[in-house]
Amino acid sequence: MASTFGYTLQDWQQRYQQEPQQITALLEAHLAAIDNQDNAWLYLATPAQLQAQIEPLLASYLRNPAALPLFGVPFAVKDNIDVAGWPTTAACPALTYTASADAFVVAQLKAAGAVVIGKTNLDQYATGLVGTRSPYGAVRNTFNADYVSGGSSSGSASVLARGLVGFSLGTDTAGSGRVPAGFNNVVGLKPTKGWFSASGLLPACRLNDTISVFALTVEDAFAVASAAGGYDAADAYSRSNPHTAPASIKAHPDFAIPANPEFFDDKQAEAAWDSALERLLASGATLHPIDFTPFQQLAEQLYYGPWVTERTVAVGEMINRPEEMDPVVYGIVKSGLDYSAVDAFKAEYLRAELTRQIQQTLAQFDALVVPTSPTIHTVEEMKQEPVRYNSQFGTYTNFTNLADLSALALPAPFRADGLPAGITLIAPAWHDRALVEFGLRWQQQLALPLGATGKAQPTQHRALPPSADHVRVAVVGAHLTGMPLNFQLTTRQAVLVEETTTASHYRLFALLDGPIKKPGLLRDEQGAAITVELWDIPLARFGEFVAEIPPPLGIGSLTLADGRVVKGFICEPMVLKQALEITEFGGWRNWLTSLGSK
């Protein structure tokens, strides 16, 4: 049987489409080919555990393949996330317990057809960005074993980068789902806090934790996130999407970047960043250097202030058993005992003030782009400076959850020494899909190999499925790009999708009364195809938009030339008797141009 290592979700789906009954043999062979001495794994499924997951899947898939979008895809779970009947250790043997139930996210993914094949190594208690703070050994970088893998989700990034799973779950409090992605040339999606339930996650910092996704492609990461996310009433910090964020980033984005980025004298990291900026400019982006001071100040709060006390709370009574903890982790966690409740409230006030500054800055741009990490170190170097070098890795990550931001770590041009050097896009909460849309374009532009597999990017990247969080609206006149009422879309985070035409049975009229000329569109089998623009407007802003539409105009359903049906402008037929018919021009702009030529 041919190796299934390095398969993307699309590869797995195509394999099963040919013969879904091969799921058991395929996954058994896949699991058997994994080296059980590889310390990126802390636990691998037994044959019985594998079969118990597979058994209910096949019959469901044969009835309705669309109901199981992740059918038979093997995935790995960071070992601070529960899998029912499996041990959870958080890389602390003394803590080990057998989980009584799946974490909410794991259950969601199993329900979508995915199969857990193992649990992965991590920095103990998810405390670290290095991947070396584990009694099970340091997980090595997948490109050069002398270097760290990044952490704390070291094992999950490693097994994914080598193609041993279709995707993997990490966690991200301070950057643990992004730094390992950057160090191993994979995608790391850090979702908006609360999109993924934390039920069944052993917390590191409960207010700032989120489960994250590693994948070989951006579309895979978003497909997994879409299956994993969802409101969970059992998690007090779970929240529902407010449907106010944009669906995508515009074709020519405005990106903020740090004005004077810090690389800690790592010239190769700096050169890789400069190369990434060149590629961003080539993609059509405009880059805006900003004062990074508030971001830096907030990043420092996570470990060098009262916020570290959350980690002290998370370890519980283990704080009294230092001999059973990693000494560096223990030192960090123990420092939380030095702070009072007064200190904690002061820290929260400072967090809120810095977050407000950050949010106001980001509101001016499509996203912030930063190096995922400003540098990288060898395993031996980490032994000399375990705290200082770890802190360096968090320069561009530590502030993100404190400020309630979404983030997407992307592969980027490599360093001259052959090590990966990623970039990360950061935006306000619930901008996850918008970041992913740009990530798709970026991945197609760079066409880097997939992780450490050596495999090429897919020749055809799949577009994201239609968004249930947005309404696609066809505009035909004064709301077109550059027209007087276009601001009613742009100020509501609507994004232009494309220019296209209606089906060939519409008539177009110009309503000439009032200060602004407006179009009237009428369905008529004797009509023609009319040029329109499609805009995606956030669902929660759609009602505001419709409320501003004056009579005799309204919103109905329009049929496009390719058969799609979208929302669009319609008009009361009675008023069109006094309107000017302009169907022959095929669109509003053409008619306006004709006026100027007379």
Disulfide bonds with the S-S distance in Angstrom:
none
